[in-house]
Amino acid sequence: MSLKQKKFVSVVVYIHNVEYIIDNFLETLYGVMNDNFEKYEIICVNDNSNDNGKEIIKNHRTSKTSNCMLSIVDMSYFQGVEAAMRAGIDLAIGDFVFEFDDIVVDFEPSLIMDVYNRSLQGYDIVSCGKGNFRASSKLFYSIYNHHSGTQYMLKSETFHIISRRGINRVQSMCVNIPYRKALYYNCGLKLDYIYYKPINTDAKQVQRLKKPYDTALTSLILFTDIAYKVSLFFAFAMMLAMLGSLAYVVMIYLAGNPVAGYTTMMVLMSGAFFVLFAILGIVIKYLSVILELVFRKQYHMIEGIEKITG
């Protein structure tokens, strides 16, 4: 049997109404951690669940997990995966931190150590995923990667690990983190990705994001230039419409058959107002994101923390 790792690692787990799969996940997680680490901690962030998941976590703890420090963070109200995970990460003290947004186990348990061992090869962030995702997610990743201009392509993930240096870098970049993964891919540190083939294709996926479309839109505005390109497109379209209208007026005037042009004017005015409000919407979104990042210091609210020892 190989020697256990001496590095202290943290595992942050997002919990929200997952009592039907939490036991299987903990069985897998404890098995891997106990076999490979001398000491570690698990931080379960309970995002205002209304099932028995929290009690299952407490009852699952056995004498075989004496080398584990377990904490349960209770969020004051349902705040979504990003805020909840940030609360757990803020409490983590490990040299490396595993982040499990999704606790559906559709991978071989050895993959957890494959990700950890890859991080020891000089990667501050190592992610793993199965590569297949919904059409809406595929569209988001396609748009994001095309307009972000970053070194790494954003991909769908099952879980990942981040080094303490990576956490410090991300926290120094931004007070409020609306989408952790996008910021990880933009922090400038070395990153790697491991693909795996799902072994349990019948597993039900967990609804993880509080406002997935709002998070996607915020990420596109923060980390890509797509909003700027959209505003330029509308401005250019408006310019073409104005030139077309001008050419039409000149043509009618030279033909000696001038008309009132009421219909043309109404179409032009409608288009102008549409473009105006489209650009205004983009500007308002920019301002709301800036205000949230600058002034909203309290990003997550915790009701209580339980430290459970063996």
Secondary structure, 3 states (H helix, E strand, C coil): CCCCECCCEEEEEEECCCHHHHHHHHHHHHHHHHHHECCEEEEEEECCCCCCHHHHHHHHCCHHHCCEEEEEEEECCCCCHHHHHHHHHHHCCCCEEEEECCCCCCCCCHHHHHHHHHHCCCCCEEEEECCCCCHHHHHHHHHHHHHHCCCCCCCCCCEEEEEHHHHHHHHHHCCCCCCHHHHHHCCCCCEEEEECCCCCCCCCCCCCCCCHHHHHHHHHHHHCCHHHHHHHHHHHHHHHHHHHHHHHHHHHHHCCCCCCCHHHHHHHHHHHHHHHHHHHHHHHHHHHHHHHHHHCCCCCCEEEEEEECC
